[in-house]
Amino acid sequence: MKNTHRCPKCQHDRILYIANVADRYGEHLNSDASVPMKIAHYTKDVGKVLGFALTRSERAGELEAGVCPRCGYTELYVKQPADIIVDGVNVRELVATPK
């Protein structure tokens, strides 16, 4: 869909491209600003203080989308997949077993 500009479901030849999928709008009252949706949330180690591990919640994988205006079929794409960090808890890498 992203490369062919054709809907894989109904074969329509026009696609709406959504450059920034919004997670939410209006962080502040009367604001039109949007926060981009990101697909991955993970915990990142940032150091230690008095023997305690400090972590910070991070988000990565900003989304863009292709939408078929005829049937509504939608595909989401991650803009920078390499930015997603595998933390083993919220983001895990799955590897197919050999046949």
C-alpha positions in Angstrom: 0.0 0.0 0.0 2.8 2.4 1.0 4.8 1.7 -2.2 2.0 0.7 -4.6 -0.5 3.3 -3.7 -3.2 0.6 -4.1 -5.4 -0.9 -1.4 -4.6 -4.6 -0.9 -8.2 -5.2 0.2 -10.4 -3.6 -2.4 -7.7 -2.7 -5.1 -8.7 1.0 -5.1 -6.0 3.1 -6.7 -6.0 6.1 -4.4 -4.6 6.2 -0.9 -4.7 8.9 1.7 -1.3 9.4 3.3 -1.3 10.4 7.0 2.1 11.9 7.7 1.7 12.2 11.4 -0.7 9.9 13.3 -1.8 11.9 16.4 -1.9 10.3 19.8 -3.9 13.2 21.2 -4.6 16.9 20.5 -4.6 19.9 22.8 -2.1 19.3 25.6 -3.2 22.6 26.9 -6.7 24.2 26.9 -7.4 25.8 23.5 -4.3 24.2 21.9 -4.4 22.7 18.5 -1.0 21.0 19.0 -0.8 17.3 18.5 1.4 14.7 20.1 2.6 12.1 17.6 1.6 8.5 18.3 4.5 6.1 18.9 4.2 2.4 18.9 6.8 1.3 21.5 7.1 2.2 25.2 10.0 0.8 27.0 12.1 1.4 30.1 15.6 2.7 29.8 18.3 2.6 32.5 19.8 6.0 33.2 22.1 5.3 36.1 22.3 4.5 39.8 21.9 6.7 42.9 22.8 5.3 46.3 22.8 1.8 44.8 19.3 2.1 43.3 18.8 1.7 39.6 17.2 4.7 37.9 15.0 4.2 34.9 13.1 6.4 32.6 10.1 5.6 30.4 10.8 6.2 26.7 8.7 6.1 23.6 9.8 5.4 20.0 8.5 4.4 16.7 6.5 7.4 15.4 3.7 6.3 13.1 2.5 7.3 9.7 -0.4 5.7 7.9 -2.0 4.8 4.6 -5.8 4.8 4.4 -8.0 3.6 1.6 -10.8 6.3 1.1 -13.1 3.6 -0.4 -13.1 0.8 2.1 -11.3 2.3 5.1 -8.5 -0.3 5.2 -5.6 1.2 7.1 -1.9 0.3 7.4 0.4 1.8 10.0 4.1 2.2 9.4 6.9 3.1 11.8 9.0 6.0 10.5 12.3 5.0 12.2 12.1 1.3 13.3 15.8 1.3 14.3 15.0 3.8 17.1 13.0 1.1 18.9 15.0 -0.4 21.7 14.4 -4.0 22.7 14.1 -4.0 26.5 12.9 -7.6 27.0 9.8 -6.5 28.8 7.6 -4.2 26.8 9.6 -4.7 23.5 10.7 -8.2 22.8 12.2 -9.5 19.6 10.7 -12.7 18.3 12.6 -14.9 15.9 11.0 -17.5 13.6 12.1 -21.0 14.1 13.7 -22.7 11.1 11.5 -25.0 9.0 
